[in-house]
Amino acid sequence: MIQKQKYKKVAYRIFISLFIATIVLYVLIFSARYSGADYSISDGEYFITWSLLSILAMLGINHFFKK
């Protein structure tokens, strides 16, 4: 029973980090467009950036809940 709760907590943190990474990525892209920059980013670059942001968000979430 304890293992199930542990897996739920880990899955919850992963989904939250993916959500935060998605929001941050779109905010960065739209703020750059608003500033006048024109970026042509391929799907692979989006995926790499999104993956790195989700890892960063996961580390931040884990650090926050560790205290």
KAFEN-V219150 format. One record per backbone hydrogen bond with DSSP energy under -1.0 kcal/mol. CO is the residue of the C=O (numbers start at 0). NH is the residue of the N-H. Records with the same first field share a line. If there is no record, write none. Layout:
BEGIN
CO: NH / NH
END
This chain:
BEGIN
0: 4
1: 5
2: 6
3: 7
4: 8
5: 9
6: 10
7: 11
8: 12
9: 13
10: 14
11: 15
12: 16
13: 17
14: 18
15: 19
16: 20
17: 21
18: 22
19: 23
20: 24
21: 25
22: 26
23: 27
24: 28
25: 29
26: 30
27: 31
28: 32
29: 33
30: 34
31: 36
32: 35
41: 45
42: 46
43: 47
44: 48
45: 49
46: 50
47: 51
48: 52
49: 53
50: 54
51: 55
52: 56
53: 57
54: 58
55: 59
56: 60
57: 61
58: 62
59: 63
60: 64
61: 65
END
